[in-house]
Amino acid sequence: MTNKKGGSLSNTLPQLGELELAVMQALWARPEQSANSLLQALPQPRKCSLSTVQSTLERLHRKELVHRTKQGHAYVYSARLERSQLLGRLLGGVIRQLHTGSLDPILSSFVDFADRIDEDTLDRLDELLQKRKLERRVDN
């Protein structure tokens, strides 16, 4: 699917509101839910009306972030993307928006962020990079 400018939708940054993210989190926790069950699954401070949840699901469906299938008189929804896939798409969009030619500032900021979390996170980042490098060598 393409956007109005002819580019791929997978290259655009989906704008997600807080309720959309809360609904996605509920779908990742338990796939194949109706709007009514999602309404019940939302955290207490996030409670809203059924029609608001239905509108939110419609927006997520138009953004191609949820699947829906008709079961009886209602739709049942599940996430089209895993959490890590959506996170990758969101981060990729931010990087594309801020990219000025050199990736060094972005990479440096990412490492600084990981360093502020804890040492284990930096170690995990290093493991993931080494694994990805090995996978690339095997593929080539």
Stockholm file with secondary structure:
# STOCKHOLM 1.0

chainA/1-140         MTNKKGGSLSNTLPQLGELELAVMQALWARPEQSANSLLQALPQPRKCSLSTVQSTLERLHRKELVHRTKQGHAYVYSARLERSQLLGRLLGGVIRQLHTGSLDPILSSFVDFADRIDEDTLDRLDELLQKRKLERRVDN
#=GR chainA/1-140 SS CBCTTSCBGGGSCCCCCHHHHHHHHHHHHSCSEEHHHHHHHSCGGGCCCHHHHHHHHHHHHHTTCEEEEEETTEEEEEESSCHHHHHHHHHHHHHHHHCCSCSHHHHHHHHHHHHHHCHHHHHHHHHHHHHHHHHHHHHC
#=GC SS_cons         CBCTTSCBGGGSCCCCCHHHHHHHHHHHHSCSEEHHHHHHHSCGGGCCCHHHHHHHHHHHHHTTCEEEEEETTEEEEEESSCHHHHHHHHHHHHHHHHCCSCSHHHHHHHHHHHHHHCHHHHHHHHHHHHHHHHHHHHHC
//
